[in-house]
Amino acid sequence: MTSPRALLVVDDDRLFGEAVREDLGGRELEVVLACSLADALPLCRERPFDVVLLDQHLPDGAGAGLCPEILATNERAKIIFATAYPSFGNVVEALRLGAVDYLSKPCDPRQVRLVVERCLATLDLERACGMTRRRKADEAGGAVLIGSDTTLAEVAAVVDAAASTDATVLVTGETGTGKGLVARAIHYRSVRRDRELVAVNCAALPESLVEAELFGHERGAFTGATASREGLFEMAEGGTLFLDEIAEMTPALQTRLLQVLEEKIVRRVGGRTPRRVDFRLIAATNADLGSAVAERRFRSDLFYRLDVIRIELPPLRQRRADVPALARHLLRGLGTEGSLPEAELSRLSAYDWPGNIRELRNVLERTVLLHRGPGPLMPSRFLPGGSVSPPAAAPDQAAASAWAGLPLAEVEAHHIAVELARAGGNLTRAARSLGISVSTLRRKVSETAPK
């Protein structure tokens, strides 16, 4: 439970202070009273106050003398000066000392409430902005490409080149190779880094809602549209829109996307007014778009519009030398510095990783969650056919034991990732292999996708 916000009223007029406490005090705002500098100084040193209503003329000195103590405890505190002798010079002096507002006595209670609420709202906004900045800093810090493989070095060079432009980027590669990471790396190295990176998996959006999600909708545009809503293109204003699984777009949506890319104008579902948008597009796919174009499943003009800068990510089995560094990096991201024996690193490097980096992360996360005792981490036992079972166990028993005690949803998610990788990202082939419908597979991909 969070503590209430605090307002300090420093005024020798006790009736005024009690009136403010009566009007503003409650569960969400604690009002503390002090009648002099001597009373207020220890209070300011003991705790931070969100807002301070400070009389300029106190019995034992000028209220301005309290400002350094207030700001030393909480530099974001909002100070409101109040005085019965207002003048332009006093206002200037108050602002110079860090005040954000100024009231003339006698104070109208409604004006006091308005000014205090405005200060609290400003604090809320500053905190929200600070959280957003920290989140973006964390994301930017995590958007790094780990490895020393020659192919990866070439990828990193193209990422840096792409970040310096505003051109459309097409990222290709198998499921789990880090296409989303590449999109974040480009965004946070670009001039758009201070704006939003809006990511959407086209395969995870229900067909009936994908148009409204992308382009937004007006109130009453369809059943359930009880209010107008901006789409993802508008949300990415000034920033970057990342469309993953772009090959899963329907032909109608491909046409609309091409139009938006060429005109930078969107029209909401059910709307008539066009809206100009400014965004940078990064698209990704694990499918062969060239074949899709040849088979007329993907528009050739959209393909050429997307394929301005192409970044092809190699599967993890083609960069086995990077597995140890990736494993250590992912473990740090999971909040542990647990040791990985050289024998374990060798086993991890020898595995083919059909689910690529995503599968590696899942295995390491499972290892950390189930690790007991001070010993080294042993992630290889969670690989299919790993060494969980006793040495004498048959191969099929060992493979089954590798998943013993794990949630069914986790085993299912891994199996889906493996089959998708084997199908080269083709949902139809993967669904046929799994014995489920394409729509069911899409739903399960959506449920297991990283949030």
GIQUIHU-V102529 format. One line per field, one symbol per residue. phi: phi as a letter, one per 30 degrees, with the letter a starting at -180 (. if undefined). A space follows every 50 residues. Layout:
# GIQUIHU-V102529
phi=???
This chain:
# GIQUIHU-V102529
phi=.ddddbccccaddddddddddddcdldcbccccbcaddddedddddadcd bbcbddbceckdeeddeedddddadcecccdbadbdaddddddddddjdc abbcddddedddeddddddddddddddddddddddddddddddbcckbee ddddddddedddddbcddbccbldeidjddddddddddccdcedcdcccb cddddeedcdddddciaceidadjddadbdcdddddeicbcccdhddddd eddedddeddddchbbbddiccddbdbbbccbcbaccdddddddcicbdd ddedddddbcbccddddcbeddeeddddddddddibcedceedddddddd ddhdchdddedddddddddcdbiddddbdddcdeidcddeedddeddddd decdicdedddddddddddddddiidddddddddibdddddedddddcde d
